[in-house]
Amino acid sequence: MKIISINHSICDEQRAKHLFAGDLLVYRQLPSMLALIDFTKELLQSKFGEKDFTTVQNQLEQQQFLLDMGDVQSQFRHSAQARALFFNVLKECGVDSATTFYDHFPLRVVPFSNQHQGAQRAAIGHHRDTWGSNINSQQNWWAPIFSLESERTIAIYPDYWEKPLANTTATWSFEEFLKTRNQTQSERQVAYPSAPTPTTSIDESKVVKIVIEPGDVLNFASAHLHASVPNSTQATRFSVEMRTVNQADLVNNRAAPNIDNAATKPMYQWFKNIETKTPLKHTS
């Protein structure tokens, strides 16, 4: 695995060549990403005022923090402006928006310590995003809003690129997750996992903790095993993420290897075209 720093746009085919060989791409200081950071700070300021957003959890009880931060995340998730800014980020990276499809665009929040964890305010465990979607041409995009540290970032496990990991893909059901989530009260942890999970321990000896600057964007194949680094710092982690699939990658069979996914149903319906919002269909 190579981590390649990029200061210019690259075409979808060139990007796929790198990503589906296991490389990570880091696009540096993109103007639209910097604009999105400003937009996110304004959302946070509208809720929390002039406080330090990375330490505001110290000033709030858990439930108030979850409610207030959840409100900001909801505004972000439903914001056409936020999505438009990140679509511009993708275009600055060289993505063809006419042939690229995306799933969703959340503001991820990972509090420090355990007192303020809950619902969408928590670290995410080890997983491959392809375990849930079953689309091996899928790509991940990830970017911080504030400065990172090695103990407040995303972790990639490059040795698992070619190393199978026992998991629940054979039994996990998206339909069952939706059913359970719909029966769960707001801000409660859903009992059924939102995606397949490992069934054995992870070797942490070769983990790569990615530290990039606000304004940078990390791009990697969704088949990479990754996780949130448990936040042992004194600052909340804020980041954004999106998953994309390029139609040309599907048609030309440009994809990461599937080494341990036992599921068989691709979830094309999760993705819609950036420009037309039409659903993704795999046509050759």
C-alpha positions as CSV (number, residue, x, y, z in Angstrom):
1,M,0.0,0.0,0.0
2,K,1.3,3.4,-1.0
3,I,-0.1,6.8,0.4
4,I,0.0,9.1,-2.6
5,S,-0.2,12.9,-2.1
6,I,-1.9,14.6,-5.0
7,N,-2.0,18.4,-5.8
8,H,-3.9,18.1,-9.0
9,S,-7.0,16.4,-10.4
10,I,-6.8,12.9,-11.9
11,C,-9.3,11.0,-14.1
12,D,-11.6,8.3,-12.8
13,E,-9.7,5.6,-14.6
14,Q,-6.4,6.6,-13.2
15,R,-7.9,6.9,-9.7
16,A,-9.4,3.4,-10.0
17,K,-6.0,2.0,-11.0
18,H,-4.5,3.3,-7.8
19,L,-7.4,2.6,-5.4
20,F,-8.2,-1.0,-6.5
21,A,-4.5,-1.9,-6.2
22,G,-4.8,-0.9,-2.5
23,D,-3.2,2.6,-2.6
24,L,-4.5,5.6,-0.6
25,L,-4.8,9.0,-2.3
26,V,-4.7,12.3,-0.3
27,Y,-5.8,15.4,-2.2
28,R,-4.3,18.5,-0.7
29,Q,-5.9,21.7,0.3
30,L,-8.9,21.7,-1.9
31,P,-10.7,25.1,-2.1
32,S,-14.2,23.5,-1.9
33,M,-13.2,21.5,1.1
34,L,-12.0,24.6,2.9
35,A,-15.4,26.2,2.0
36,L,-17.2,23.2,3.4
37,I,-15.2,23.5,6.7
38,D,-16.3,27.1,7.0
39,F,-19.9,26.1,6.3
40,T,-19.7,23.4,9.0
41,K,-18.2,25.8,11.6
42,E,-21.1,28.2,10.9
43,L,-23.6,25.4,11.6
44,L,-21.8,24.6,14.9
45,Q,-21.7,28.2,15.9
46,S,-25.4,28.6,15.3
47,K,-26.0,25.9,18.0
48,F,-23.0,26.4,20.4
49,G,-22.1,30.0,19.9
50,E,-18.5,31.0,20.2
51,K,-17.4,28.0,22.2
52,D,-14.5,25.7,21.2
53,F,-16.5,23.0,19.3
54,T,-13.9,20.3,20.0
55,T,-14.2,20.7,23.7
56,V,-17.9,21.8,24.1
57,Q,-18.8,18.3,25.4
58,N,-17.1,19.2,28.7
59,Q,-19.8,21.9,29.2
60,L,-22.8,19.7,28.5
61,E,-24.5,16.7,30.1
62,Q,-24.5,13.7,27.9
63,Q,-28.1,13.9,26.8
64,Q,-27.9,17.6,26.0
65,F,-24.7,17.1,24.0
66,L,-26.3,14.2,22.1
67,L,-29.4,16.3,21.3
68,D,-27.6,19.5,20.4
69,M,-24.9,17.7,18.3
70,G,-27.6,15.5,16.7
71,D,-29.5,18.6,15.6
72,V,-26.4,20.0,13.9
73,Q,-25.8,16.6,12.2
74,S,-29.4,16.5,11.1
75,Q,-29.1,20.0,9.6
76,F,-25.9,19.0,7.8
77,R,-27.3,15.7,6.5
78,H,-30.3,17.5,5.0
79,S,-28.3,20.5,3.6
80,A,-28.2,20.8,-0.1
81,Q,-25.5,23.4,0.2
82,A,-23.2,20.9,2.2
83,R,-23.7,18.2,-0.5
84,A,-23.1,20.7,-3.3
85,L,-19.8,21.8,-1.7
86,F,-18.6,18.3,-1.4
87,F,-19.7,17.5,-5.0
88,N,-17.4,20.4,-5.9
89,V,-14.7,18.7,-3.9
90,L,-15.1,15.6,-5.9
91,K,-14.9,17.5,-9.1
92,E,-11.7,19.2,-8.0
93,C,-10.3,15.7,-7.5
94,G,-11.2,14.9,-11.1
95,V,-14.4,12.9,-10.5
96,D,-16.9,12.9,-13.5
97,S,-20.1,13.8,-11.7
98,A,-22.2,12.7,-14.7
99,T,-21.1,9.1,-14.3
100,T,-20.6,8.9,-10.5
101,F,-23.2,7.9,-7.9
102,Y,-23.1,8.6,-4.2
103,D,-24.9,7.2,-1.1
104,H,-25.1,9.7,1.8
105,F,-23.1,12.5,3.3
106,P,-23.0,12.7,7.1
107,L,-21.1,14.8,9.6
108,R,-19.3,12.3,11.8
109,V,-18.7,13.2,15.4
110,V,-16.4,11.1,17.7
111,P,-16.3,12.4,21.3
112,F,-13.4,11.9,23.6
113,S,-13.8,9.6,26.6
114,N,-16.9,7.5,27.0
115,Q,-19.3,9.9,28.7
116,H,-20.7,11.5,25.6
117,Q,-21.0,8.6,23.2
118,G,-24.3,7.6,21.7
119,A,-26.2,7.1,18.5
120,Q,-24.3,8.9,15.7
121,R,-21.8,10.4,18.2
122,A,-19.4,7.4,18.5
123,A,-16.4,5.7,17.1
124,I,-17.0,3.1,14.4
125,G,-15.4,-0.4,14.7
126,H,-13.4,-2.4,12.2
127,H,-15.2,-3.0,8.9
128,R,-15.0,-3.0,5.1
129,D,-17.7,-0.9,3.6
130,T,-18.0,-3.4,0.8
131,W,-19.3,-5.9,3.3
132,G,-22.6,-4.0,3.4
133,S,-22.9,-2.8,-0.2
134,N,-21.3,-5.8,-2.0
135,I,-20.0,-3.4,-4.6
136,N,-16.3,-3.9,-5.0
137,S,-16.0,-0.8,-7.3
138,Q,-17.0,1.4,-4.4
139,Q,-14.7,4.2,-3.1
140,N,-14.6,6.0,0.2
141,W,-13.9,9.7,0.7
142,W,-13.1,11.1,4.1
143,A,-12.0,14.5,5.4
144,P,-11.5,16.2,8.8
145,I,-13.1,19.4,9.8
146,F,-10.6,20.3,12.5
147,S,-7.0,19.3,13.1
148,L,-6.3,15.6,13.8
149,E,-3.9,13.7,16.0
150,S,-2.9,10.0,15.6
151,E,-5.4,9.1,18.4
152,R,-8.2,11.1,16.9
153,T,-8.4,10.0,13.3
154,I,-9.2,7.1,10.9
155,A,-7.2,3.8,10.9
156,I,-6.5,1.7,7.9
157,Y,-5.3,-1.9,8.1
158,P,-3.3,-2.5,4.9
159,D,-2.2,-6.1,5.8
160,Y,-5.9,-7.1,5.5
161,W,-6.1,-6.0,1.9
162,E,-5.1,-9.5,0.9
163,K,-5.8,-11.2,4.3
164,P,-9.3,-12.6,4.8
165,L,-11.1,-11.7,8.1
166,A,-13.9,-13.8,9.5
167,N,-17.1,-11.8,9.5
168,T,-21.0,-11.9,9.6
169,T,-21.6,-11.1,5.9
170,A,-23.2,-14.5,5.4
171,T,-25.9,-13.8,7.9
172,W,-26.3,-10.0,8.1
173,S,-29.5,-8.5,6.6
174,F,-30.0,-4.9,5.7
175,E,-33.8,-5.5,5.8
176,E,-33.5,-6.7,9.4
177,F,-31.4,-3.7,10.4
178,L,-34.0,-1.3,8.9
179,K,-36.8,-3.2,10.8
180,T,-34.9,-3.0,14.1
181,R,-34.0,0.7,13.6
182,N,-37.6,1.6,12.9
183,Q,-38.6,0.1,16.2
184,T,-35.9,1.9,18.2
185,Q,-36.4,5.1,20.0
186,S,-34.5,8.1,18.8
187,E,-30.9,8.4,20.3
188,R,-30.9,4.8,21.4
189,Q,-28.4,2.3,20.2
190,V,-30.0,0.0,17.6
191,A,-29.7,-3.6,18.8
192,Y,-29.1,-5.0,15.3
193,P,-25.7,-4.0,13.7
194,S,-25.9,-1.4,10.9
195,A,-23.4,-3.4,8.9
196,P,-21.6,-6.7,9.0
197,T,-18.9,-7.0,11.6
198,P,-15.7,-9.1,12.2
199,T,-16.1,-12.3,14.3
200,T,-12.5,-12.5,15.4
201,S,-9.9,-10.1,16.8
202,I,-7.9,-7.7,14.7
203,D,-4.1,-7.6,14.5
204,E,-3.3,-4.0,15.4
205,S,0.4,-4.3,14.8
206,K,0.5,-2.8,11.3
207,V,-2.3,-0.3,11.6
208,V,-1.8,3.0,9.8
209,K,-3.4,6.0,11.4
210,I,-4.0,8.7,8.8
211,V,-3.3,12.3,9.9
212,I,-4.1,14.9,7.3
213,E,-4.9,18.6,7.5
214,P,-8.2,20.3,7.3
215,G,-8.7,21.0,3.6
216,D,-7.2,17.6,2.7
217,V,-9.3,14.7,1.5
218,L,-8.5,11.0,1.9
219,N,-9.7,8.6,-0.9
220,F,-9.5,4.8,-0.6
221,A,-11.1,1.7,-1.8
222,S,-14.1,0.7,0.3
223,A,-12.7,-2.8,0.5
224,H,-9.9,-1.6,2.8
225,L,-10.4,-2.7,6.4
226,H,-10.7,0.5,8.5
227,A,-12.1,1.9,11.7
228,S,-12.2,5.0,13.9
229,V,-9.2,5.3,16.2
230,P,-10.6,5.3,19.8
231,N,-10.5,8.9,20.8
232,S,-8.1,9.1,23.7
233,T,-7.3,12.8,23.3
234,Q,-9.1,15.8,24.8
235,A,-10.8,17.0,21.7
236,T,-13.9,15.8,19.8
237,R,-13.2,14.5,16.2
238,F,-15.4,16.0,13.4
239,S,-15.2,14.6,9.9
240,V,-17.2,14.1,6.8
241,E,-17.4,11.1,4.5
242,M,-19.0,9.9,1.3
243,R,-19.1,6.7,-0.7
244,T,-19.2,6.7,-4.5
245,V,-19.4,4.3,-7.4
246,N,-18.4,5.2,-10.9
247,Q,-20.5,3.6,-13.7
248,A,-17.4,3.1,-15.9
249,D,-15.7,1.2,-13.1
250,L,-18.6,-1.2,-13.0
251,V,-18.9,-1.6,-16.8
252,N,-15.1,-2.2,-17.1
253,N,-14.9,-4.5,-14.0
254,R,-12.5,-2.1,-12.3
255,A,-12.8,-3.2,-8.7
256,A,-11.0,-4.3,-5.5
257,P,-10.6,-8.0,-4.8
258,N,-13.3,-9.7,-2.7
259,I,-11.4,-11.9,-0.3
260,D,-13.9,-12.5,2.6
261,N,-17.4,-11.2,1.7
262,A,-20.0,-14.1,1.7
263,A,-22.9,-11.9,0.7
264,T,-24.3,-12.0,-2.8
265,K,-26.7,-9.1,-3.3
266,P,-25.2,-5.8,-4.5
267,M,-27.0,-2.8,-3.0
268,Y,-27.1,-0.6,-6.1
269,Q,-30.2,1.1,-4.8
270,W,-28.2,2.9,-2.1
271,F,-26.5,5.1,-4.7
272,K,-27.9,7.9,-6.9
273,N,-26.3,9.9,-9.6
274,I,-24.7,13.2,-8.5
275,E,-26.3,15.2,-11.2
276,T,-29.6,13.5,-12.0
277,K,-30.3,11.7,-8.7
278,T,-31.3,8.6,-10.7
279,P,-30.5,5.3,-9.0
280,L,-27.5,3.2,-9.8
281,K,-28.0,0.2,-12.1
282,H,-25.3,-2.2,-13.1
283,T,-25.5,-2.3,-16.9
284,S,-22.7,-3.7,-19.0
